[in-house]
C-alpha cells in the first residue's frame, strides 16, 4: 500500500500538521486512508472515528469552544448527512474546515454515488460553506492551506473537494 | 405503563449545577437548556438552540480540547436519540472528563408531548453500555444529582446518566439565542481570544 500513496495525500497531512490541527474527525474513505493512518500515528493529533459525518461538525465546534482546531474528513456521500448540523456553524460562526473526497464524478462504477456526488458542492454552498475544488494533485497543498487559513484566521466555513480523478480508477473486480 | 419514580427536572439540574462550579456545560436544545439557564446563567454554559443530535459530539470535541476541565452535556431523551450514534463515537474515545446527563421524560416536550422511543422500548443506559461507556446508570431520585456531580468533578472516566424526570413543563426560562455571543463568552471564560 505504501508505494501507492500519492504525494498529495502526504501533502494534506503536512498542511494539517503545520496548521496546528489538534483533532481529526472522520468517516473513513479510501482517498483519506493515508491521511488517517498518519494522524493515528501522530500523538499530537487526536483521531476521532464517527458513525455519521454530522457528528464531526459538532465535534469541530466543540473543539473550537475549547481552543483547538479540528478538521472533518469525509467522502461526498457524507455531505448530505451534515446538512442540518451545518446550521450550528452559521448560527455561531464557528470556523470549519472539511476535506471531502469526491465520488460519482469520474470513472465511477457505482451509480448510487452519483446523486450525492453531484449534489455535494451545491448542498454545502446552500448552507453557507465556501467550496474549493481541486483536480490537480500539485495544487492540493496550496488550496488546502488556503482553506485552513480562511477557516482559522478569518473564521470562515470552508470545504475542499478533492476530485475523484486524483484517486484514479477503483478496481472493482477482485481475483 | 406503570408509574416510575420521577424527579423534578428543575430541582435536579439546580442541585447538579450547584455542585459542579468548574464544569464546562453544553446543553441540548429545548427544555434542558431552559433548566440549566434557570439554575443560573454562566459564561461556561453553551446552550444549543438547534443542531439536534449535536450536544454529545460537541461535548466530546470540547472534552478532548480541555482535558483538565470537567465537561458536562445536559440534554433530553429526544436530542440524545437523534444523535445516538455519537454514543459509539464517545465510547471509542472515552475521555475521562466527559459526563453526559440525559433528562428523560420519555416525550418530545417542545412539540406537544408525543411519546419518544424511551417510552416505547429504548433504554439509553443499555445503549450507552453497549457503546462501551461502562459507567452508564439510571437516576430516579433528586439525591442522585450528587452522585453525578461526584463523577463530573472526579474526571475519572466517561460517565452517562439517564435521569427519569416527570413529564412536566415548568415555566420557560430562555437563555440568549445569539450563538456568536455564546461562543465568544464561553471562549473568553477559558482565556481564549476571538479569532
Interface residues (C-beta under 8 A of the other chain):
Chain A: X22 X23 X25 X46 X48 X49 X50 X51 X52 X54 X55 X56 X57 X58 X59 X60 X61 X62 X63 X64 X65 X66 X67 X68 X70 X84 X85 X87 X88 X91 X92 X93 X94 X95 X152 X153 X154 X155
Chain B: X24 X26 X46 X48 X49 X50 X51 X52 X53 X54 X55 X56 X57 X58 X59 X60 X61 X62 X63 X64 X65 X66 X69 X83 X85 X86 X88 X89 X92 X93 X179 X180 X182 X183 X186 X187 X190 X192 X195
